């Protein structure tokens, strides 16, 4: 019993340490994205709506499988359509994606109780609930970004990366729903989770897969060129893929004109550089894609606009928030303050006008005084002249 408790404490400590580091890594990635991205305002999703588009994860998973299997995928699909009706094929695909959603739900349920704040989730206020949601979002942001390391595996890594990103995205949706006391459960929960993903802007996933697929094909070409020569490999690639035949011929033509022997080029450094490039591309795109999922999930589940519509700014320390409308009391206080200010201004104006009128009165009195004194002086002068005449 003691050994079991010790083992449980050890596992719990490792899990806590891992979550803490994932949160730090996710916060750092969020800061980088905020500085390099434009402000975004995410819209809430009306979950339960029957009319919504298919999520891109399904489409891109099938494309990644096709690129991995190549011509065999097309051959299998051609024969499968003759034997298996489309409805059965679609239901099979739906079942597979439903299993991925259930796996994500179970993963979220295992991890959430280990959050020390989640035990008192019912007593948390909106700010505390948002802080917990931010930590969980940072964990999933870090997990999604780490999935870019699958780029080291070439085309197989492309499929693995797509499925990993799907799993982490669904985990994010389930966890944020639970944090905001809107858990997604059962078949309806699976439907709502995919509905939310369908409303997130995941268009960059197509760009990412196109780049990673091109790098994977290039790596395979260079691997084969080590034995058969780059010239022959370009020729074979052009024969297999008509869409790239023109470019293969142009590369061969330019090399002939310059006098470069393609078979003598050392390709080892290029072969080492391509996987590193694939990792960088995968990590960068994954961090942007999971940000879209986090933003839409918070906008959908968070109770207040300022908590839901979190905008990405060019400075992580100054995140734009939607202002809440002022309450009636605050509006009354504001109106009262404005009235008092206006009254003070009016009283100061009255005082100034009184001062000016007083100054005018003083000027008038002074003028009257001067006139009286002038008259007195004039009378005195005339009296003096009369006296002088009499004396003469």
Secondary structure by P-SEA (a helix, b strand, c coil): caaaaaaaaaaaaaaaaaaaaaaaaaaaaaaaaaaaccbbbbbbbbcccccccccaaaaaaaaaaaaaaaaaaaaaaaaaaacccaaaaaaaaaaaaaaaaaaaaaaaaacccccccccccccccaaaaaaaaaaaaaaaaaaaaaccccccccaaaaaaaaaaaaaaaaaaaaaaaaaaccccccaaaaaaaaaaaaaccccaaaaaaaaaaaaaaaaaaaaaaccccaaaaaaaaaaacccaaaaaaaaaaaaaaaccccccccaaaaaaaaaaaaaaaaaaaaaaaaaaaaaaaaaccccccccccccccccccbbbbbbccccaaaaaaaaaaaaaaaaaaaaaaaaaaaaaaaaaaaaaaaaaaaaaaaaaaaaaaaaaaaaaaaac
